[in-house]
Amino acid sequence: MKGGRKLGKDERILWGKVAKTTRLISGRVEDLLTFEALEAEVEMMVPDAKPAKSIPPFPQMIIETVSPSQPTETDKKRFHNPLEKPVKRKLTRGRLPLEARIDLHGMFQSEAHSVLLDFLIRAHERGLRHVLVITGKGRSMGSDGALKRAVPLWFSKPEYRYLISSYEDASMNHGGDGALYVRLSRRRGEKA
């Protein structure tokens, strides 16, 4: 781009990395060679950075074995049971309707936490039983899905625990492992 502003050092380095990952368009090889020559000149003009200080070794950890204790009643209440097979089969085939759904794609964990909690509280107050929570699979940019990992952990927290009866990964037609079927607990005084 002629007449534009000059790129800063960090911008040139970043652009160089991006340029190396693209494929060439015929007739543009000269531009790339010119850029690489300018980049080499800049690297020669930049004084060498100080060598990094050596990092002390990580202290060795002492590991003690602990005998497993019997789970108490409060421990048993912390974990939700998976959906029963007939219920999941009915949800998968559409015979048992999903009464609401929420999509958490593209949200930060802090935002998704409050949005999901608000959604579940409202659904619980309305007396809904089965909802779909879409977390996404999170396989972009090498991550393994922050929301996919976090949402099941949130369900064991006190603010969620009383709302949820059980949950399980959704079937492929509802998002597969990027979504969860959630069965909300019954409201107090509500009969089966």
N, C-alpha and C positions, 0 to 999 in steps of 0.2 A: 504494500500500500504506500504510494508516494505521498509525501506531504503530511503523513500521520505522525503521531508521537513515537518516540524511540522506546523500545522495550527495555525494562529494567533488567538487572542481572537475574533475579529469580524468574521473571517472565521468560527470558531467553532460554534458561535452563528447562523450564517447563515446556516451552514450545518445542525445544529440541527433542524432548522425550516423546511428545505427542507426534511430531513429524516422523520420528523413526517407526512409529506403529502404523503408519498409513501406507497405502500403495501409491506408487507414482502414476501420474497422468502424463501421457506422452507430451513432450515439449516443455515439461516443467523440471527436468533433471538439472538444468543449469541453475535454477533458483535454489534448489536444495544444496547443490555444491557450493554456491556462494554463501548460503547460510552456514553451512558446516565450516567453511573457511573463516568466516567472521567469528564463529563460536570458538574455534581453535585459537584465534588471536586473543580473544577475551580471556580464555583460560590461561594463556601464557602471561598476560598482564596482571592477573590476580595473584597476589603473594600467597605462598603456601600457608595453609592453616596450621596451627599448632597441633602437634600430635596429641591424640586423646589420652587422657590419664588412664592408667590401668585401673580396672574396677576390682575391688577386693572380692575374694570368693564369698559366695553366699554361705552364711553359717549353717552348719549341719543341724538338721532337726532331729529331735529325740521323739521317737514314736513309741507310744505305750499301747499295748493291746488291752482292750476293754471287753469284758464278757458281755454278751448281749443280754439285756434284761427283758422281762416280760412287759409287753405294751400295757399301759394303763388305759382306763376308760377315756380319759381326755385325749390320749394319743390316737385311739381308735376313731374318735370323732373328727380328728383333723383331716383325715383322708376321705376322699369321696370314692364311692364304688363306681365301676363302669356301668354303662347302661345295660340292661338285660338284652339278650340276643333278640327276642321277639320285638321289643320296642325299637331297637336299632334297625331291624329288618323293615318294620312298618315305616319308619322315618325315611329309610333309603328308597323304598318303593312309592312313597307319597301317600300311603294309606293313613298315616298319622301326620297331620299338617305341622309344618314349622310355622309357628305363630308370629315370629318376628326374626329379623336378622340385623346384624351390625357388621360393617366392614371397617377394619382397623388399618387397612393398607396405608402406608406412607405417613403414619403418625409416629411421633416420638413416644418412648415408653411412658413418660410422665403424663403426656396428653392422653394416650390410649388408656392408661389406668383410670383416670377420672371419667373419661367418656364411657368406658365399659361399665364401671361401677354405677354411673347414673342410668345407663340403659337397663342394666339388670334390676336395679331398684324399681324403676318404672314398670318394667315387665312383671316383676313380682307383685307389685301393688295392683296391677290390672288383672292378676290371676292367671297369667300365661304359664304354660307348663314347659313347652319345648321351643328353644330358640337356637339360632345358628350364629356362631361367632366366627367371623372370617379373620384370620390372623395373617394369612399369606404364608408362602413356603419359605421366603427369605433366602433364596439361593443366588441373588444378584451380588455382584462384587465380592464373591468369595465368602459371604457370611452364611451362617446356618440358621438365620431367622431369629432375631432378638425377641420379637413378639411371640413367635411360635414357642419359644422356650419359656418366656416370662408369664404368659397368660395362665397356664396350668399351675404355676407357682403362686400366682395371685389368688387363685381359687382356694388355697389353703389358708389364706390370711383371714383374720377375724371379720373384717368388713364384708368379705364375700361369702364366708362359710355358711352363714344362716340363709343365704339366698339360694344356694345351689344344692341340689340333691345328688346329682351325678353328671358326669361329662365323659365324652369319648371322641376320638377322631371321627370326622365325618366320612361318608362314603365318597367314592370318586365323583359321582354326579352332583355332589354338593361342595366339592372343593378338596376332597381327599385329606391328606395330612396338613393342608393349609387352612383347615376349618375345624371347628368343634361343634358337636351336638351338645347342648347344655340343657339338662332337665332342671327346672327351677323347683324349689321346695314349695310345699303347699303353705298357704297362709294359715295362721292360727285360727282354729275353729272351723276350717274348711274340711269337708268330708271327702273321702275318696270317690 
